[in-house]
Each structure stands twice: as structure tokens, then as C-alpha cells.
Amino acid sequence: MAHYSILIKNGTVFDGKGGAGVKADVGISGDEIKKIGNLAGASADEIINAEGKYVCPGFIDTTAHSDTHFTLFSSPRQESFFRQGVTTIVGGNCGSSLAPLLSKEATESLAKWTDTSKININWRTVEEMLSELDQHRLGVNFCTLVGFDTLYKSIAGNLEKINDDILKQLKLLLKNSIKEGAFGLSTSLSAESINNLGDDNLIDLLKEVKDRGALVKHHLEDEGKNILPSLSNVLHLARNSEARTQISHFKALGRSAWSVWPQSLEMIRIAREDGVDIMCDFFPYTRTGSSLFDFLPAWIKKEGREKILKTLRSHDSNERKDLLTYLKSLTLHYDRITIASTLHDFSSVGKTIEVLSEESGLSGEEIVLNLLEVNNLNVSIFSEVISEKNIEDLVKEEYSMVASDGVGYDVSSNTSEIMKDLAHPRSFGAFPRFLNDFAKKGIISWEQAIYKMTALPAKTLGLKDRGVIAKGNYADVVIFDPNTIEDQSTYDAPYRLPLGIERVFVNGKSAFEMAGRVLRYR
């Protein structure tokens, strides 16, 4: 008679590959799925009756930021993720990663997300960073990409022009980083470092990723009124490099971009028909969560942290006046921009820039610069700029997958610390919200929805032995109630856990046991 460490009985099992759910039992021994089928008569250390519940692979979040926000270290349980069914998160997104950090400039570039002065960074390479994380117990599995901006600053610092020698060093460092376990390369195509590199050199670099079978992820240069040329550029890069490519948090920001959204989706469809290997991910919310720093023009971003702060503190300088003029030209809707988190000035959290402007008598542009100055550039915001219909249209596309674009928190043990910020609700409910809004309501089938959170991201990432319930795969498993699955987190009260997630197993153990692992690309 077979004996298992965990036996899940009578559930409807979705293997993650897009097929309909079937009534079956799942036997787990150690960290491995041992058998799926009728396991009547089998015994186990723990038997779970999943009658009326859905059993599926653990969700894989390919766009997470727990690394650059350093909550992997401060909140290693990552409870806000696993309580929504996420068992694996991917860091190193949008051009920034925790390694390689081979220069002062590379380390300083992380400061816009967290206070690096309070962190002991005792690594330089990807291998050293992953080895450090091996020493920490984690609630979820973690893997990383290499951020291009981090890579560039490690070699070239803040240099505006590069030569062949620097390009060779970039290629070598990228090659070594993937060899050490990085799953690919991420970019933010609006970054000054990308412009410094140039199109031909960037394609050469992306070919290095392609040659190693790894993934390229792009943050579009412009998700607003210039979304079509920005998307065209990504398709150009994917076509010419032939690298497997994913667009991070794909969306159209603002009404000027909403009108061309159908054309954007059609452009991707046509490219895929032509053989371009391109996917995208999205989060199911109409508000973005981003950095106030992103509003600054490219000409000052390249100056480096200390020079930027010096300009902000020089209230009568021509450079600061130029910044005010630039911000005014953006015609930002300050009534729709809410301060989500700050480094020091917590009194502004939860207020819109319009409210802060009215309270102080200062212009919205002055408020933006003052907040960045006081908080050492570390200010996060919410903006209401995404169309619900556009999200629904993207959900229906075969090339789209779900990701949170969020940060992991330890709710039960760190409540007093996190309550001083407004986390984006996606950090607590992106995956249950997606299931509730799109699968439960019949917009797509349950099997399609689960595929977009499991096997599809695993395949895109090149993650083997996860994302599918199959014999021999790692036992990352979620049990949820399809009738009650629903997010509870809101913009005003984000620290609320979802309903309907019954059990989560990471490598064959309850997620509460912190059995997550550091995964390496092979």
C-alpha cells in the first residue's frame, strides 16, 4: 500500500497545461508529486479532503519586485504572495536587479526603491547574491533576471558613450550572470543606459541571451501616447535578436493610448504569426503603482543620485526651474496621482498631489520635486489611468499571462512596519482578483485562467519541473474554492488577505513552513 507525506483527495485537478479539470487524488512525497489518479487505499501523514475544491500548480509571478524593494530580506515569509497562491516569484525586473553590483553606481541605482544605507550588501555577482539568499528561509521560490541598467552601471558607471571594450565587458558579464543562474535579461527601454548603448549593440546583447536559451523581458519605453512606436521597437528587437521575449506589465496609460490598444494587440498577433516568440504579462487593476522619480526627464536621470538631489535642493537654480517647466509640459492629472509610500515624510501618504498642492499653496510641480527632495527620491505613487475593457481584451489573448508587478510582505509578523505605507492591492490579491473577475464570471474558462498563471509563465521563463501537476515535478500546489475565491485588498485598505485560497504547498511543505528555494537557470 502506497504511503505519502501528503494526500489530496477528491479534488478537481487542473494540471496547468490548459486542459479541463478532472476528479483525481494527488500524492506527494517529500518535495515531489508522486502520483495523480485514484489513490483509494493509500495512506499519508496528512490527508486533505478537497471535495468541491480546485487543485492546481502553484502560481508563478514573473514580474515581482521583492528583491529591489529588499522585502526578500526584511519580509522573507512573503506572505502576501503565498496567501494568494503564488509559490514562485521572479525578480530582476524592469532593468534593475540585486546583482551584479560591481560599482558604486550600480548599488546606488537601487536607492530609488529602498534605503540602501540600512542594508548589508555583501555580494557582487549573481552567484554570490543567490548564495547569500540560500542562507535565508523564504516562503516562496525565488529566481532572478539580470537588470540591464544594473549590468550597464556595473561596467560603465554613468558614462554616456561606450566603446568596443565596454561592450565586450557587458557581454561577458551577462554571459557569466546567466551561467551563474540568472534566467535572462530585463530592460527598461526608457532608461538612459539603453540610449547610451544604441540599437545595434542592444540587439547584439540580446543575441547573447538567445544563444543561452534564456528570456528577455522589456519594460516599454512609453506606455502612454507613444505606445505604438514603443511596441514596434520591442517587436523589432525580438525579431532581430530572435530571443524569447516578454513584455512586462503590458498596458495602455491614459485615453490617448486607449484608442490604439486594439492595434497594439493586433501587432503582437501578427508578429507571433510571423514567428516572433513574444509574450506579455499584465495585472488586473486600473491603477498603476510606480515611482514618482519616473516623471523626471532623461537628462537629469543620467546625472546620478547625488547630482539629482543637489539640483532639487537648489531652489533658485536654472536646472530646478527647467524641471518645473518639464513637469508642467506633461499635463499630469494630479487629482489621480496618490502618494503610496515615502522614505521619510509619511504625512503625505494616502493623499493626492492635488490635495497636497491645495494644503500647501504650492503648484503640483513643486510638490513633486519637494517630495523627491525630502524623501531622497524614494516615493511610490498610484495613478488611475488604465481601461477595464482593455484589460479584458488582453486577458483573452493567448500570449498573455498574469503577474502582480507587486512586492511581497509578511502580514502576520510585520503589520506595524508596513502600515506606514500604502501597498498596491496587487501585492495581496492580483491572482485571486484575476480568477474572480475573469474565470468565475465566465470571460475565460477556469483551465485557461490557471494556464496563464502556471504552465505558461513556467514555459516562458524556462522553468523546468514546476508550473504543471505531473509525476516527478516539484510539489508546488494550490487548493482553492472556486465559489469563494476573491481578493479583499483595496487601495484604502491594502493589507487584507484574499478569500478562497485553502492551502498552499511549496516544495511539498506548507508555505507557512518557509520551504521556498532559490532557483537557478540551467
Sequence and secondary structure as in RCSB ss.txt:
>XXXX:A:sequence
MAHYSILIKNGTVFDGKGGAGVKADVGISGDEIKKIGNLAGASADEIINAEGKYVCPGFIDTTAHSDTHFTLFSS
PRQESFFRQGVTTIVGGNCGSSLAPLLSKEATESLAKWTDTSKININWRTVEEMLSELDQHRLGVNFCTLVGFDT
LYKSIAGNLEKINDDILKQLKLLLKNSIKEGAFGLSTSLSAESINNLGDDNLIDLLKEVKDRGALVKHHLEDEGK
NILPSLSNVLHLARNSEARTQISHFKALGRSAWSVWPQSLEMIRIAREDGVDIMCDFFPYTRTGSSLFDFLPAWI
KKEGREKILKTLRSHDSNERKDLLTYLKSLTLHYDRITIASTLHDFSSVGKTIEVLSEESGLSGEEIVLNLLEVN
NLNVSIFSEVISEKNIEDLVKEEYSMVASDGVGYDVSSNTSEIMKDLAHPRSFGAFPRFLNDFAKKGIISWEQAI
YKMTALPAKTLGLKDRGVIAKGNYADVVIFDPNTIEDQSTYDAPYRLPLGIERVFVNGKSAFEMAGRVLRYR
>XXXX:A:secstr
  EEEEEEEEEEE  SSS   EEEEEEEETTEEEEEE  TT EEEEEEE TT EEEE EEESSB TTTTTHHHHS
TT HHHHTTTEEEEEES TT  S    SHHHHHGGGGTS GGG      SHHHHHHHHHTS BSSEEEE EEHHH
HHHHHHTT S   HHHHHHHHHHHHHHHHTT  EEEEETTSHHHHHH HHHHHHHHHHHHHTT EEEEE S SST
THHHHHHHHHHHHHHH  EEEETT    SHHHHTTHHHHHHHHHHHHHTT  EEEEE S SEEEEEGGGGS HHH
HTT HHHHHHHHH TTSHHHHHHHHHHHHTT  GGGEEEEEESS GGGTT BHHHHHHHHT  HHHHHHHHHHHT
TT EEEEEE   HHHHHHHHTSTTEEE   B    TTT HHHHTTS   THHHHHHHHHIIIIITTTSS HHHHH
HTTTHHHHHHHT TT SS  TTSB  EEEE TTT B    SSS     BSEEEEEETTEEGGG  B B    
